[in-house]
Amino acid sequence: MVQGTQINRFNLTTLRDFLLRQGFNVVLVVVVVFYALTAPRFFTVANFISLLHAAAPMMVIASGLALVVMTGKLDISVGSTAFLTTSVGTILMVRNGVDPITTLVILLAIGALIGAVNGLIIVVLKISPLIATLGTMIIVRGIGLEITKSTTISLPEEVRRLGNASIGPIFVDILIALAIMVIIHLVHTRTSFGRWLIALGNDQDTAARLGIRVNTVSFMSFVLSGLLATIGGVLTLVQVGAASPSIGSGLEFTAVSVIVIGGISLFGGEGSILPGALRGVLILEIIRNGLNFLGADPYAYRFVNGAIIFIAMYADSLRARLPVTTRTFEAPDTPKSG
Amino acid sequence: MGNPYLEMRGVSKRFPGVQALTSVSFEAYAGEAVALIGANGAGKSTLMNVLGGNLQSDEGEILIGGQAVSINSPLAATANGIAFVHQEMAMLPTMTVAENIHISSFPTRAGIIDRKAMEASTAEVLTRLGCHFTPDTRIQVLSTGDRQMVEIARALLSKPSIIIFDEPTSSLTSREKARLFDVIRTLKTEGVTIIYITHFLDEIFNICERATVLRGGSTVGGGLLSELTTADIVHMMIGDVGLDTRSAKHSTQQREVVLKVTGLNRRGVIKDISFSLHKGEVLGLWGLLGSGRTEVARAIIGLDPIDDGQIEINTGSGLHPIRPREAQRWIGMVTEDRRNEGLLLPMSVKQNMSIANLRGLLSRWKLIDNRRETELATHFVNRLNIIISSLGQPVKTLSGGNQQKVVVGRWLELNPPIFIMDEPTRGLDVGAKAEIRRIIFELAEGGAAVLVISSEIEEMMALGERYLVMNRGQIVNELPGTSTKNELMGAAAGAAQME
């Protein structure tokens, strides 16, 4: 009887642990199966390729943001940075006739610069990352709207064609996005810089006492985030084929949702690019894609997205509160004689 | 014995307003452990921070192996074979053991971390320390003792010839302590010089050959421990100050009961706890580590849920049952873990002392009365003899003893009828311990009822008028204040054998 309840309790905690650790993998499978059964054209190779195509910019942006979040900070200027990229890029190519390669270099420099500004504000002025990047988010979007006068400007035809460039059936931007994710994954898991990011996320004071140059590492994470937001913006620009005032609005929040759903803790110190961030991107994109197939109200996606964010945040805070069982590793007792 | 391996000569260091070190000399021999002893604020940390390269001395020189060296940064200290095992562990819980000990310089190959080399060197150090966890274990799952081993492993990685241990045992169980001592003995046989800082004098005699005692920033004595007694060392540390003990132990028969606990249960933790606490009494809750002493205190004060049982408090008109959550209005709790449970470290002394009593400080306009806040804080700072530069000083800059007094002062402002003190002097030096004990006596003389938990039997015996002995979550015995040390130990240990 007593044993029975114990076994019962054991199962409940393991179920809870399982859901906390694997919950979003379960969600991913459930969502895919659900759509596969209800939406006839969902479960096709063509749809998955178009789904990845649509998700490519977010893969890149979320990878950059993930690096910042792993240090326990936040960068909500990524949406505006991506938007500024599309505006400046279009103006340079359409109005000033700059060639695409030079444009790309200039855009990357701008992205890194925005990241550097964020980093400096946070590291030197010691302003909370949320507030600092809220400021740059508003300013950067303002600059973008100013230079395009809030109008939609189409790209030259030869650049627009790049948006559908593909190798075999697979769009080039999918390959670019995946390659970038792999590189960032390696930076995160296999370089000193990557480990220092996690160290900062554990506890910045501790990291500093261990001799890590905390400010440099924070600063670099913001530069990378800005840079990758720009690359995400370039991919978006080429896909859309035009600069439009609505590009990238609310994108920072989608990116944060991706991070949270991907199991990267907003408290810092936990999470992965692969499979974490990629899984986050896929879950959100699949839900959106599937709702389209079902002919759902376009605004329904916002409700679903919001609900998922709440669940993911709750799971994150539960995980953070979950008592970690500590063990003592000691020499086994010497067997007593007799 | 030849020349000392490490010699510090005439080291002086001045901070704004304080002469922290005055021409201190210190020496240590290879293969020996030197205890560096002194009350809080005696200058131990300053001296070791000079040696560790965290501070620059104003005067003096350091010789290692007879050669004068300049140590102007922690990096230079490492280069000179000096490693520092800090009291406050620097652990990154979500990372592995190998990552934690290599964090400041990873072995890399073309910019990519060489995981194999990293884990191999980690495994080597762990074997040397007799640890049974693997390099890829996450710090999260390790016990405090094992984390301490990781901290030491990090120090050993640079193959140092001098290792400074700063209060390494303050959070270890006795078994973990024994392991640490084994490691130190091994290091000594390998010819490493050990500098050992601690408040626990028994440990010094256990593990060290030599001692240097600091007081007020100067060397006041030392020598071979084989030629010294505990009393000698205590005398050097605190000068001519006697230790307080409570001479008269009163009978508790006639005094009124202020706290009555009946049948307190928390499944698997504490069982059927019943006792009464009287006005003006110091009641000792005694038992071995893990016997449930702290859990009883936490349950009474509502920090942990209880399954059943009743708590009654005399709120002025006889005993009334109360919910544990309400108990904090009548009970002041002082714990060993002042940093996490008690104090708001960045806030000032004044704010820390008034935080529990803000309602009592409201003026007619329902705003906090600044003048009264200052008055009360000043009053208790003086009464408790808290050493601070001003009431606005952040609490985190105070020594452990003074921090503990701030916690006590906070409760005194509220003036509750009952105090629970859970290891109130843990981690404090001899002088600060004596002061906290004196304060406890004063509280009881003033009519408060005090429940004291302590792991140190001498402290228990100095304080208690009556003892409850706990074992495995139960009160197994009650002993009078006149009990001897052997009786107390016997009750706790004997009860352990009965199970």
Interface residues (C-beta under 8 A of the other chain):
Chain A: L186 R190 T191 S192 R195 W196 I198 A199 G201 N202 D203 T206 A207 R209 L210 G211 I212 G269 E270 V324 T325 T326 R327 T328 F329 E330 A331
Chain B: P74 H86 A90 M91 L92 P93 T94 M95 E99 I103 S104 S105 F106 T108 G111 I112 I113 R115 G130 C131 H132 F133 T137 Q140 V141 L142 S143 G145 D146 R175 R179
